[in-house]
Amino acid sequence: MQYKEVSDSETTYTELMIPSYANFGGKVHGGIILSLLDKVAYICASKHSHQYCVTVAVEGVEFKSPVEVGDLVEIKASVNYVGRTTMIVGMRVECFKPQNGIVRHTNSCYFTMAAKDDLGNLVEVPGLILSNDTELRRFCEGKFIRKISQEKREILKSNLTNITRKEMEADCKEERCQIK
């Protein structure tokens, strides 16, 4: 099996937030940021695998603070974990305000990407060479994220068919809902 350094796929992408990206509240649409994240995850995963890559899952995106028109958004990405055909790309988003030089961490997230060949079949990706404590920690976090994601998919596939209505009603009793 081939192995590659984490640094081989590290990607930094910067884009100016323009007025057409703004929502009705004057802030940049979260969907614009998600689109940029998807693009950067693709770039990073393709650099690692040397293949066409597709998004399998968005493992988590938390918006810590709004992005404003005029900000320079910088996305830093790396392949943090690899499975057989998938990679978890970790990304950190920072906003730079040119007028005052202030940099803010606006969000972090993880995308699971899969490598495919020209026929659309999944292909094996190179392993990762972990060169320092940060890369080792991120790999272990990625392994944990993958496990949680697989468990979540299993729950969603089950469609709660093995739980009776009575059990579901009891489970929702203390929640903010009314059951008719």
ZIBELDA-V484448 format. One record per helix or strand of 2 or more residues. SS is the DSSP state (hx for helix, st for strand). FROM is the first residue (numbers start at 0). TO is the last residue. If there is no record, write none. Layout:
# ZIBELDA-V484448
ss = (SS & SS)
from = (FROM & FROM)
to = (TO & TO)
This chain:
# ZIBELDA-V484448
ss = (st & hx & st & hx & st & hx & st & st & st & st & st & hx & hx)
from = (2 & 5 & 10 & 18 & 26 & 29 & 51 & 71 & 85 & 101 & 126 & 132 & 164)
to = (4 & 7 & 15 & 20 & 27 & 48 & 62 & 81 & 96 & 115 & 128 & 157 & 171)
